[in-house]
Amino acid sequence: QVHLVESGGGLVQAGGSLRLSCTASGNIFSPNIMAWYRQAPGKQRELVASMTSGGTTGYADSVKGRFTISRDNAKNTVWLQMNSLRPEDTAVYYCKLRQILRSGDYWGQGTQVTVSS
């Protein structure tokens, strides 16, 4: 089994920054993808950023140039640095791990990010 724990959410003013962290534990194998998703009230969960264990990254258009994903494979940890935050970034942010050669996605419990205008 795999367990993910997120931290780093909170309340910030527009234009501010937050850094989210997610650490995975359990039976983790490479190659894998760790990603951040978010879900705002009344909206579908959407992909924000992803990073493979090989270092390839991807971002939603809405966060390009403002958010940066990074990871430490040895620590099974992924971070999301969020700068120039906007009220529309307000959501619950979830971490996900997908192991490429094994079935199943694993999700964290989510962390709330609130950006005030």
N, C-alpha and C positions, 0 to 999 in steps of 0.2 A: 504494500500500500504506500501511497504518497500523500503527504500532508503539506499544505502551503499556508503560511502565515504572513499577512500583510501588515504594514504599519506606516505611519507618516502622514495620514490624512489630517484634516483640520479645517479651520476657518481662516481665510486670508482675504485681503482686499484686492480688488482688481489691480492688475499690474504686478502683483506680488509673485512669490515663488514657493513651491513646496517640493519635497523629495519623498517619493514613496519607495518603500522597500518590501521585498517579498523573498522569503527564504523557504526552500523546499527541503523536505526530509523524507527518508524512506528509501525504497528501491528505485533509484534514479539512474537511467542509462542514457548514454549518448548514441546517436544524435538525438537532440530534442529541441523543442522551441518553447521559449518562455515569452509570455505576452501579457500586455495590460489591456483590459477592456473597461468600458464604463457604461453605466446605465443611469440615465436621468429619469425622474418621475414621469410616468406616462409614455416613455420611449423605449425602443428596443435596445438591448445591449449591443454595443458597437466596439469594434477593434480600434484601439488607440495606437499601439506600437507593439512590435514583436522583434525578437532577436533569436537567431538560431545558436546552437552551441558552437557553431563554426564562425559566428560573428556577423552574419548577414542580418541587416536591420530593415524594418519597414515601418512606415508611419501613415496614419490617416492624414488626408490633405489638411484637415482642420487644425492639426497640431504641428505640422511641419515648420521647422524654424523656431519653434517655441519649446517643444518637449524633446528630451533626449533619453533614450533607453540605453542601459549598460548592464553588464552582468559579470559575475565572477563564477566560472564553472566549478572551481575547486570548492567554493562555498555554497554552490547551488542557490545563489542569490541574484536577483535582478532588481534594478532600480529604475525609477522613472523620475527624471528631473524635469519639473514643470516650471517654466518661466513665463512672464508676461501673461499671467492667468486672467481669464475673462469670466464674467458671470455665466456664460454658456458652457463653461468647463465644469460647472457644478454637477456632481453625480456621485454615485457609489463606484469606486474603482476596484476592479477585480483582477487578480493575477491568475494566469492559467499556464499549466505545463502540459505539453503534448510530447509523448515519447514516440519518435518516428517509427521504430521497429516493433512497438508494442501498442496494443489497442487501448483506447481510453484517454480522456482528457481529465485533468485534475484542476480543481478550482479552489481558490482561497475564499475566505468568508466575506471579503470586501472591506473597504475602508472609505469613509465619507469624506469627500472634498467639497467644500462650500466656498464660493467666491462671491464676495459682496461687492456691489457697485458703488 
